[in-house]
Amino acid sequence: MTELGTRLKEARAAKGYSLDDLQEITKIQKRYLAGIEDGNYSMMPGPFYVRAFIKQYADAVGLSSDELLESYKQELPSSSNEELQQTMTSAPSRRRPISKSSNRLAEVLPMIMVALFIIIAIVIFWYFYQNLAKNNNQPDTNAGDETSLEQQDNVGEKPTEEVTEKEPVVEPEPVEEEPEPTQTIEVGASEGETTNYTLSGTDTFSLKLVARGTSWVAVRDQTGVEPLARELVAGETVTLDLSDVETARIRVGASSQVDVFVNDEKVEYGKPTSQLVTQNMMIQFSKQ
């Protein structure tokens, strides 16, 4: 490991980032990030990319990229104009981007289809649920109609001399109201950085993140959508409405610095924050 790699790795650890977190921030493949820390520049596409990747790495962990490149330029492979021209001339032709975009579309299309299927299923479920609730709440008018018909039939009839005893009026029994469902958050199995949870007994899923220090936080649903993926600072509070999702993954880079609340109920991490810095919380939402 080189001095440059050691300094970058120490800065990443101070931020509480893992290589996976840094990959999401810089969009640089994890193996290239590891190669920079180990000083293994031979695996890079070329000297030009070595300097570009180091600059992005340094900016992401809060270091001055220009100062690093100048201080450790003896450790870095030289990048000549000829190599830069060779890199530019070896760029893919106009047909290759079309092929890449086609491959990307082929990769994203199944995810879009799954998301559409889930949305359609939710709409159908909601439609039948509304109709069922409407039918259950509709008053029974048959008894009233029968009473009205009997009263109309009795109009014009002469009272008979026979005295009939009135039947006692039976008071309807009071209907006991069903208790409102209570929210439950069950803790499931833990594996490595990830702990599983199940949220039930509620129609809402409100996530609140309270930062007591600096930490990277990312929230992702079952379709891959990320409503939050950034660094939180001390004193910052973020609230997200996840009532329409089925599964949510909350990834916290520095778990000791962030408190997680679900519907204003604090959820504890699966592992002690003193033993595991980066933790994932997988919450399965079973809507009431």
ABEGO torsion letter per residue (X at the ends): XBAAAAAAAAAAAAAGBBAAAAAAAAGBBAAAAAAAAAGBAAABAEAAAAAAAAAAAAAAAGBBAAAAAAAAAAABBBBBAAAAAAAAAABBBAAAAAAAAAAAAAAAAAAAAAAAAAAAAAAAAAAAAAAAAAAAABBBAAAAAAAAAAAAAABGBBBBABBBBBBBBBBBBBBBBBBBBBBBBBBBBBBEABBBBBBBGBABBBBBBBBABBBBBBBBBAAGBBABBBBBBBGBBBBBBAAABABBBBBBABAAABBBBBGGBBBBBABBAAABABBBBBBBBBBX
